[in-house]
């Protein structure tokens, strides 16, 4: 691994479920917790643990609101989270010998 790829590689994001969360959120402005749970095919508790790690790192924010008399939670990548995710993907591409070009 070159020093450039080491710089962008992010162990917090690299865990498979957290990488999938970031990938999903990178494609949208925000996503409802239940949709992310469904797409990842994980329990609410597993998703919650991974989201908490990403929130603690400053990569994900959650927005809570009441809809249809139920509290709903939406997740979104922060600016720092989006930058860290993109840098991580670029580091992975470099590791496997691909480039953006």
C-alpha positions as CSV (number, residue, x, y, z in Angstrom):
1,X,0.0,0.0,0.0
2,X,1.5,3.3,-1.0
3,X,1.5,6.2,1.5
4,X,-1.2,7.9,-0.6
5,X,-3.6,5.0,-0.3
6,X,-2.8,4.7,3.4
7,X,-3.8,8.3,3.9
8,X,-7.3,7.8,2.5
9,X,-7.9,4.3,4.0
10,X,-10.4,4.6,6.9
11,X,-10.7,1.7,9.3
12,X,-13.9,3.1,10.7
13,X,-15.6,3.1,7.3
14,X,-13.9,-0.1,6.1
15,X,-16.1,-2.5,8.3
16,X,-18.4,-4.1,5.7
17,X,-21.7,-2.9,7.1
18,X,-20.4,0.6,7.7
19,X,-19.0,0.7,4.2
20,X,-22.4,-0.3,2.8
21,X,-24.1,2.3,5.0
22,X,-21.8,5.0,3.6
23,X,-22.3,3.8,0.0
24,X,-26.1,3.9,0.4
25,X,-26.1,7.3,2.0
26,X,-23.6,8.7,-0.6
27,X,-26.2,8.0,-3.3
28,X,-29.0,10.0,-1.7
29,X,-29.5,13.1,0.4
30,X,-30.8,11.1,3.3
31,X,-32.5,7.7,3.9
32,X,-34.9,6.5,6.5
33,X,-33.4,4.1,9.1
34,X,-35.8,1.3,8.2
35,X,-34.9,1.6,4.5
36,X,-31.2,1.3,5.3
37,X,-32.0,-1.7,7.6
38,X,-33.9,-3.4,4.8
39,X,-31.2,-2.8,2.1
40,X,-28.5,-4.1,4.4
41,X,-30.6,-7.0,5.6
42,X,-29.6,-6.5,9.3
43,X,-31.4,-6.2,12.5
44,X,-32.2,-2.8,13.9
45,X,-29.8,-3.3,16.8
46,X,-26.9,-4.2,14.4
47,X,-27.6,-1.2,12.2
48,X,-27.9,1.1,15.3
49,X,-24.5,0.0,16.5
50,X,-22.8,0.7,13.2
51,X,-24.6,4.0,12.8
52,X,-23.5,5.0,16.3
53,X,-19.8,4.4,15.4
54,X,-20.3,6.5,12.3
55,X,-22.0,9.3,14.3
56,X,-19.2,9.2,16.9
57,X,-16.7,9.7,14.1
58,X,-18.7,12.6,12.7
59,X,-19.5,10.8,9.4
60,X,-23.3,10.4,9.8
61,X,-26.0,12.5,11.3
62,X,-29.5,11.4,12.2
63,X,-32.7,13.5,11.9
64,X,-35.7,12.5,14.0
65,X,-39.2,13.5,13.2
66,X,-42.7,12.2,13.8
67,X,-44.6,10.9,10.8
68,X,-47.9,9.1,10.9
69,X,-47.8,9.4,14.7
70,X,-44.5,7.4,14.8
71,X,-41.1,8.7,15.5
72,X,-38.9,8.1,12.4
73,X,-35.2,8.4,12.0
74,X,-33.4,9.5,8.8
75,X,-29.7,9.1,8.3
76,X,-27.4,11.3,6.2
77,X,-23.7,11.5,5.5
78,X,-22.1,14.7,6.8
79,X,-19.7,16.7,4.6
80,X,-16.8,15.1,6.5
81,X,-18.4,11.6,6.1
82,X,-18.8,12.1,2.4
83,X,-15.2,13.2,2.0
84,X,-13.9,10.3,4.2
85,X,-16.0,7.8,2.2
86,X,-14.7,9.1,-1.2
87,X,-11.1,9.1,0.1
88,X,-11.6,5.5,1.4
89,X,-13.0,4.3,-2.0
90,X,-10.1,6.0,-3.8
91,X,-7.6,4.3,-1.4
92,X,-9.2,0.9,-2.1
93,X,-9.0,1.6,-5.9
94,X,-5.3,2.4,-5.5
95,X,-4.8,-0.8,-3.5
96,X,-6.3,-3.0,-6.2
97,X,-4.5,-1.0,-9.0
98,X,-7.4,1.1,-10.3
99,X,-7.6,4.8,-10.7
100,X,-10.3,7.3,-11.2
101,X,-9.0,8.0,-14.7
